Amino acid sequence: MKTRISLLLIIVGLLAASCKDFLDVNTDPNNPTEVSPDLVLPVGLNYTAVYEQQDRGLNHLGNMMMFNFGESNGFSWYDQEFKYNATSTFYDQMFDDAYSRSLKQYNILVNRPEGYYKAIGMIMEAYHFQILVDLYGDIPYSEALERGKKSNPKYDKGEEVYNDLLTKLSTAIATIDSTSNAESSVKVGDDDTVFGGDMSKWKAFANTLKIRILTRLSDTKPASFINDELAKISNSGAGYITDDVTINPGYEKEQEGKQNPYWNQLGVNASGTETLSYKATCATQFVINFFQNTNDTTRLGAIFQEDPSGYKGINQGQPNNSDDQTPDYVSNLKLGGGVLKSATMGSAIFTLAEHELNLAELAFKGFNVSGSAQSHYEAGIQASFDYLGASGASSYYTNGKENVDWNNSSNKMDAIMTQKWLATMGITAEQAWFDYNRTGYPDAKPVGVSTGPTAPTGFPLSAQAGSNKDRPVRLHYPASEITRNGSNVPDQPDPFTQKIFWAQ
């Protein structure tokens, strides 16, 4: 296990070396064709882990947009996030890194003859392309990974991409099934740093990604479409994930370049020193109050540390210049806790809690899923507690509180989205942001003081002032793409008012 990360570094070097003959006009230096798939796969998966969990990565963006993280005294790191400064350079790495790193590797696999690797490439392409649609709407898709032939790829409609992703995932499952019947098939092994070559788990993950897609589509497609797709999932016999999906190439503690990226950048670096990002980042008081007011103290204690006088947060954009607001006195992320477990923890890319809550939504809306909305809702809460290593889930979801206890929650959609917000906090928080943009829940989420300075942060949105009464609903197309592919980039939608197609 510990040798994987070293192997990964060798692989990266081999990929770089394969590009050295850049003057050879008969070779595309950006797409080496001679590298075997077992060397490509772990590189792609490592890129995915970094994309989700690095500082200013996808999870970090979600935590900022969902008002989870504030800023300690002595730092001025998150001004752009607190102002919702959704410009062409705001989190532009979400676009650039997806295409130039992760998707580039997976496309190599998709174009390989080895069936299992081809299927994994398809599944991971679907994972990334859905996120890109959720961030930007229309995106380069059908021509996106052919820059050697088409340097200016066209943009495809987000809804068309979504439809094709369902087909791609079905094709991936069929490819795995057909490959398993071939005696000469090339097996996947330890180079698969997600499931260790267990192709039945890859099929289950493909179905789970389909559920995420169908949940996003559930208010924009006819019931017959959703139910037909659910029937395909059922007929596949592959089921769904039964545990959190994480990537771990063999992370090693206090080894430069070998620690879990989340721990390394938002926790403790390889020299054993707490990072500046760790010190800068703390809970918002709104989040702390919410946990405490709903008797959710075990998850609060698993995610955030308790300062000397109890839990203390700083709301986004709130003045933070007093001595009791320094990192030593506020609730930073808890080292060794449920979100920052260790330097060797796997990088989460999909939680079982989110999946169960997706099923809860589909069941509540009357679609043909097995199990009741309440059973999936409570299973989602249990999975969240399990991920964090927290106890008392059953006592919590039967405590009679609104948006906690299913039977005592007057608005079931608000309850589901509230629990998804809590379950993805600090893990895959972008998913709560996407669903907030789609549904408007959790209700009355606060915005930063920087956008509404006349009202205390934490008030309902209706009490906020300022030009932006709510957070962005999408990202701006990046300046880099406008420069290199400006003739195809769509007219920039208003990032605060023009929602992704699934929210129309």
C-alpha positions in Angstrom: 0.0 0.0 0.0 2.7 2.5 1.0 4.5 1.9 -2.3 1.6 3.2 -4.4 2.3 6.9 -3.8 5.9 6.4 -4.9 4.8 4.5 -7.9 2.4 7.3 -8.7 5.3 9.8 -8.8 7.2 7.5 -11.1 4.1 7.3 -13.4 3.9 11.1 -13.5 7.5 11.2 -14.6 6.9 8.6 -17.3 4.0 10.5 -18.6 6.1 13.7 -18.7 9.0 11.8 -20.4 6.6 10.5 -23.0 6.1 14.2 -24.0 9.7 15.1 -24.5 9.8 14.7 -28.3 7.5 17.7 -28.7 8.9 18.6 -32.1 7.7 15.4 -33.7 4.7 16.6 -35.7 3.4 13.1 -36.1 2.9 12.7 -32.4 0.5 14.4 -30.1 2.7 15.3 -27.1 -0.3 15.8 -24.8 -1.8 12.4 -25.4 0.9 9.6 -25.1 -0.4 6.4 -26.7 2.2 4.0 -25.5 1.6 4.3 -21.8 -0.2 1.2 -20.5 -3.5 1.7 -18.7 -2.3 0.6 -15.3 0.0 3.6 -15.3 -2.7 6.1 -16.5 -5.5 5.1 -14.1 -3.8 6.0 -10.8 -2.7 9.4 -12.2 -6.3 10.2 -13.2 -7.6 9.1 -9.9 -5.0 11.2 -8.0 -6.0 14.2 -10.1 -9.7 13.6 -9.1 -8.8 13.4 -5.4 -6.9 16.7 -5.6 -9.6 18.4 -7.7 -12.2 17.6 -5.0 -10.2 18.0 -1.8 -7.3 20.5 -2.3 -7.4 24.0 -0.8 -9.6 26.0 -3.1 -10.9 22.8 -4.6 -14.4 21.7 -5.2 -15.3 20.8 -1.6 -13.8 24.1 -0.4 -15.9 26.1 -2.9 -19.0 24.3 -1.6 -18.1 25.0 2.0 -17.8 28.7 1.2 -21.0 28.9 -0.9 -23.0 27.1 1.9 -21.8 29.4 4.7 -19.9 26.5 6.5 -16.5 28.2 6.9 -15.5 31.6 8.3 -12.1 33.2 8.7 -10.0 33.7 11.9 -8.4 36.9 13.1 -5.1 37.6 11.3 -6.1 36.4 7.9 -7.6 37.9 4.8 -7.8 34.9 2.6 -11.4 34.5 1.7 -12.4 38.0 0.6 -13.4 36.9 -2.9 -15.5 34.0 -1.5 -17.3 36.2 1.1 -18.1 38.8 -1.6 -19.2 36.1 -4.0 -16.9 37.7 -6.6 -18.0 35.4 -9.4 -15.7 36.7 -12.1 -13.8 34.9 -14.9 -10.9 34.2 -12.6 -13.0 33.0 -9.6 -12.2 29.3 -9.0 -11.3 29.1 -12.7 -9.2 26.0 -11.8 -12.5 24.0 -11.6 -12.8 24.3 -15.4 -9.1 24.2 -16.3 -8.0 21.3 -14.1 -10.9 19.1 -15.0 -10.1 19.2 -18.7 -6.3 19.4 -18.6 -5.8 16.8 -15.9 -8.5 14.4 -14.8 -10.5 14.1 -18.0 -7.4 14.0 -20.1 -6.3 10.8 -18.4 -9.7 9.1 -18.4 -10.1 9.8 -22.1 -6.9 7.9 -22.7 -8.5 4.9 -21.0 -11.8 5.3 -22.9 -9.8 5.0 -26.1 -7.9 1.9 -25.0 -8.9 -1.6 -26.0 -8.8 -3.1 -22.5 -12.5 -3.4 -21.5 -12.2 -2.9 -17.7 -10.0 0.2 -18.1 -12.3 1.6 -20.8 -15.3 1.2 -18.5 -13.6 2.9 -15.6 -12.6 5.7 -17.9 -16.2 6.1 -19.0 -17.5 6.2 -15.4 -15.0 8.7 -14.2 -15.7 10.9 -17.3 -19.3 10.9 -16.3 -18.4 11.9 -12.8 -16.4 14.9 -13.9 -18.7 16.0 -16.8 -21.7 16.1 -14.5 -19.9 18.3 -12.1 -18.8 20.6 -14.9 -22.5 21.0 -16.0 -23.5 21.7 -12.4 -20.9 24.4 -12.2 -21.2 26.0 -15.7 -24.2 24.8 -17.6 -23.3 24.3 -21.2 -19.8 22.9 -21.6 -17.4 21.4 -24.2 -18.3 17.8 -24.3 -18.6 15.9 -27.6 -15.4 17.6 -28.9 -13.9 18.4 -25.5 -11.1 15.9 -25.4 -10.0 16.2 -29.1 -7.9 19.3 -28.9 -5.2 17.7 -30.9 -7.7 17.6 -33.8 -10.2 20.3 -32.7 -8.4 23.1 -30.8 -11.7 25.0 -30.4 -14.3 22.5 -29.2 -17.9 23.4 -29.5 -20.2 23.7 -26.4 -23.0 21.3 -25.9 -26.2 22.0 -24.0 -26.1 20.9 -20.4 -29.3 18.9 -20.7 -27.8 17.1 -23.7 -24.7 16.2 -21.8 -26.8 14.9 -18.9 -28.8 12.7 -21.2 -25.6 11.3 -22.8 -24.0 10.6 -19.4 -26.8 8.2 -18.6 -26.1 6.4 -21.8 -22.3 6.5 -21.1 -22.8 4.9 -17.7 -25.0 2.2 -19.1 -22.4 1.5 -21.8 -19.7 1.3 -19.0 -21.8 -1.4 -17.1 -22.3 -3.4 -20.3 -18.6 -3.1 -21.1 -17.7 -4.6 -17.7 -20.2 -7.4 -18.2 -18.9 -8.3 -21.7 -15.3 -8.1 -20.6 -15.9 -10.4 -17.6 -16.9 -13.1 -20.1 -13.6 -12.8 -22.0 -10.9 -15.1 -20.6 -8.1 -13.0 -22.0 -9.4 -9.8 -20.5 -6.8 -7.5 -18.8 -7.5 -7.3 -15.1 -7.4 -4.2 -12.9 -5.5 -4.4 -9.7 -3.8 -2.2 -7.1 -3.5 0.6 -9.7 -7.3 1.1 -9.0 -6.9 3.2 -5.9 -10.7 3.3 -5.4 -12.0 -0.2 -5.5 -8.8 -2.3 -5.9 -10.0 -3.8 -9.2 -13.4 -4.9 -7.9 -15.5 -4.4 -11.0 -18.8 -5.1 -9.3 -18.2 -2.1 -7.2 -17.5 0.0 -10.3 -20.8 -1.1 -11.7 -22.5 -0.1 -8.4 -20.8 3.3 -8.5 -22.0 3.8 -12.1 -25.6 3.2 -10.9 -25.0 5.5 -8.0 -23.9 8.3 -10.3 -27.1 7.7 -12.3 -29.1 8.3 -9.2 -27.3 11.6 -8.7 -28.1 12.6 -12.3 -31.7 11.5 -12.0 -32.2 13.4 -8.8 -31.0 16.6 -10.4 -33.4 15.9 -13.3 -36.3 15.0 -11.2 -38.1 18.3 -11.5 -37.4 18.8 -15.2 -38.1 15.4 -16.8 -41.4 13.5 -17.1 -42.0 10.9 -14.4 -41.9 8.2 -17.2 -38.3 9.2 -18.1 -37.1 9.0 -14.5 -38.9 5.7 -13.9 -37.6 4.1 -17.1 -34.0 5.0 -16.1 -34.7 3.6 -12.6 -35.9 0.4 -14.2 -32.6 0.1 -16.2 -30.7 0.4 -12.9 -32.8 -2.3 -11.3 -32.5 -4.6 -14.3 -28.7 -4.2 -14.3 -28.6 -6.2 -11.1 -25.5 -4.2 -10.0 -27.1 -2.3 -7.1 -25.6 0.8 -5.5 -22.6 1.7 -3.4 -22.7 0.4 0.2 -19.9 2.6 1.5 -18.3 6.0 1.0 -16.2 6.2 -2.2 -12.7 7.4 -1.5 -9.4 7.5 -3.4 -6.2 6.4 -1.6 -3.0 5.8 -3.6 -1.2 5.0 -0.4 -0.9 8.3 1.4 1.9 8.5 3.9 2.2 10.8 7.0 4.8 13.6 7.0 6.1 12.6 3.6 6.4 15.5 1.1 3.9 15.1 -1.7 2.5 11.9 -0.3 -0.1 13.1 2.3 -3.8 13.2 1.7 -4.3 16.6 -0.1 -7.0 17.8 2.2 -5.0 17.1 5.3 -1.8 18.5 3.8 -3.3 21.8 2.8 -6.1 22.4 5.4 -4.5 20.5 8.3 -0.9 19.6 8.9 1.9 19.8 6.3 4.6 17.2 5.8 6.9 18.9 8.3 4.3 18.4 11.0 3.3 22.0 11.2 -0.3 23.3 11.1 -0.9 25.0 7.8 -1.9 28.6 7.4 -5.1 27.5 5.7 -5.9 25.4 8.7 -5.4 28.4 11.0 -7.4 30.7 8.7 -10.4 28.5 8.4 -13.0 28.1 11.2 -16.7 27.4 11.6 -19.3 30.0 11.1 -21.3 30.9 14.1 -24.4 30.1 12.1 -23.3 26.5 11.6 -22.4 26.1 15.3 -25.7 27.5 16.4 -27.6 25.1 14.0 -25.8 22.0 15.3 -26.5 23.0 18.9 -30.1 24.1 18.4 -30.9 20.7 16.8 -29.1 18.6 19.5 -26.5 17.6 16.9 -23.5 18.0 19.1 -21.7 14.8 18.2 -21.4 15.8 14.6 -20.4 19.3 15.6 -17.6 17.8 17.8 -16.5 15.5 15.0 -16.1 18.3 12.5 -14.9 21.3 14.5 -12.7 21.6 17.5 -13.9 23.2 20.8 -12.1 26.3 21.8 -11.2 27.0 25.5 -14.6 28.6 26.2 -16.7 26.3 24.1 -17.5 26.4 20.4 -16.9 29.8 18.8 -17.4 30.7 15.1 -17.0 33.8 12.9 -19.6 34.4 10.3 -18.5 35.1 6.7 -17.3 38.7 6.3 -17.9 39.5 10.0 -15.2 41.7 11.6 -12.6 39.4 13.1 -10.1 41.7 14.7 -10.5 40.9 18.4 -8.0 38.8 20.4 -10.6 36.1 21.1 -11.0 35.5 17.3 -7.5 34.2 16.6 -7.0 30.5 15.7 -6.4 29.6 19.3 -9.8 30.7 20.4 -12.2 29.8 17.5 -13.4 26.4 16.2 -11.1 25.4 13.4 -11.5 22.0 11.7 -10.8 19.2 14.2 -7.5 17.5 13.5 -8.0 13.8 13.9 -11.8 14.3 13.6 -14.4 13.2 11.2 -13.4 15.5 8.3 -9.6 15.7 8.8 -9.1 12.2 10.1 -5.4 11.8 9.3 -2.7 12.3 6.7 -3.4 8.8 5.4 -7.2 9.0 5.1 -8.8 8.4 1.7 -10.0 11.4 -0.3 -13.8 11.3 -0.4 -15.4 11.9 -3.8 -18.9 10.5 -3.1 -20.5 9.7 0.3 -23.0 7.0 1.1 -25.0 9.7 3.0 -25.5 11.7 -0.1 -26.6 8.7 -2.1 -29.2 7.7 0.5 -30.6 11.3 0.7 -30.8 11.3 -3.1 -32.9 8.1 -2.9 -35.0 9.7 -0.2 -35.8 12.6 -2.5 -36.8 10.4 -5.4 -38.9 8.2 -3.1 -40.6 11.3 -1.6 -41.5 12.5 -5.1 -43.1 9.2 -5.9 -40.6 7.7 -8.2 -40.0 3.9 -8.4 -37.2 3.3 -5.9 -37.0 0.5 -3.5 -37.6 1.6 0.1 -39.5 4.5 1.7 -38.4 8.1 1.7 -38.2 8.0 5.5 -36.0 4.8 5.5 -33.5 6.4 3.0 -33.6 9.7 4.9 -32.7 8.0 8.2 -30.1 5.8 6.5 -28.5 8.9 5.1 -28.2 10.5 8.5 -26.8 7.2 9.9 -24.2 7.1 7.1 -23.2 10.7 7.8 -22.6 9.8 11.5 -20.7 6.7 10.5 -18.4 8.7 8.2 -17.6 11.1 10.9 -17.2 8.5 13.6 -20.0 10.1 15.6 -22.5 8.3 17.8 -26.2 8.6 18.5 -27.7 8.9 15.0 -30.9 7.1 15.9 -31.5 9.3 19.0 -30.8 12.3 16.8 -33.2 11.6 14.0 -36.0 10.8 16.4 -35.6 13.9 18.6 -38.7 15.6 17.4 -36.9 18.6 15.9 -37.9 20.2 12.6 -35.7 19.1 9.7 -34.3 16.4 11.9 -37.1 14.0 12.8 -38.9 12.9 9.6 -42.3 12.6 11.3 -42.0 16.1 12.8 -40.7 17.9 9.7 -43.4 19.9 8.0 -41.5 20.3 4.8 -39.9 17.1 3.8 -37.8 18.6 1.0 -36.4 21.1 3.4 -35.5 18.3 5.8 -33.8 16.2 3.1 -31.7 19.2 1.8 -30.9 20.3 5.4 -29.5 16.8 6.1 -27.6 16.7 2.8 -26.0 20.1 3.7 -24.9 18.7 7.1 -23.8 15.3 5.7 -21.6 16.8 3.0 -20.2 19.6 5.2 -16.4 19.6 4.9 -16.5 16.5 2.7 -18.2 17.1 -0.7 -20.0 20.3 0.2 -20.4 21.4 -3.4 -23.3 18.9 -3.7 -25.3 20.8 -1.1 -24.6 24.0 -3.1 -25.8 22.5 -6.3 -29.0 21.3 -4.6 -29.6 24.6 -2.9 -29.4 26.2 -6.3 -31.9 23.6 -7.6 -34.4 23.6 -4.7 -33.9 26.7 -2.6 -33.4 24.5 0.5 -32.1 24.5 3.2 -34.5 27.5 3.7 -33.2 30.8 4.9 -29.5 30.1 4.4 -27.5 33.3 5.3 -25.2 35.2 3.0 -21.9 36.9 3.9 -21.9 40.3 5.6 -19.8 41.6 2.7 -22.9 41.2 0.5 -25.4 42.5 3.0 -23.7 44.8 5.5 -26.7 46.3 7.2 -28.1 43.1 8.7 -26.3 40.6 11.1 -25.2 37.5 9.2 -27.4 34.6 10.0 -30.6 36.4 9.4 -33.0 35.0 6.7 -32.2 36.1 3.2 -35.1 38.5 3.3 -33.4 40.5 6.0 -30.2 40.9 4.1 -29.1 44.0 2.3 -26.7 44.6 -0.5 -26.6 43.9 -4.2 -26.4 40.1 -3.9 -29.1 38.8 -1.6 -28.0 35.3 -2.3 -25.0 33.3 -3.4 -24.1 32.6 -7.0 -26.0 29.8 -8.8 -23.1 29.0 -11.2 -19.5 29.9 -12.0 -18.4 32.3 -14.7 -16.6 30.7 -17.7 -12.9 31.2 -17.0 -10.7 33.8 -18.7 -8.4 31.1 -20.0 -11.2 29.5 -22.0 -12.5 32.8 -23.3 -9.0 33.5 -24.6 -8.4 30.2 -26.3 -11.9 29.3 -27.4 -13.8 32.6 -27.4 -15.6 31.9 -30.6 -17.4 29.0 -29.0 -17.9 30.2 -25.4 -21.6 31.0 -24.9 -22.6 34.5 -23.8 -21.9 34.5 -20.1 -25.1 33.9 -18.1 -25.6 36.1 -15.0 -24.0 34.0 -12.3 -26.5 35.1 -9.7 -29.8 34.8 -11.6 -29.5 32.4 -14.5 -29.7 28.9 -13.1 -28.4 25.6 -14.5 -31.0 23.9 -16.7 -32.1 21.5 -14.0 -33.3 24.3 -11.8 -35.4 26.1 -14.5 
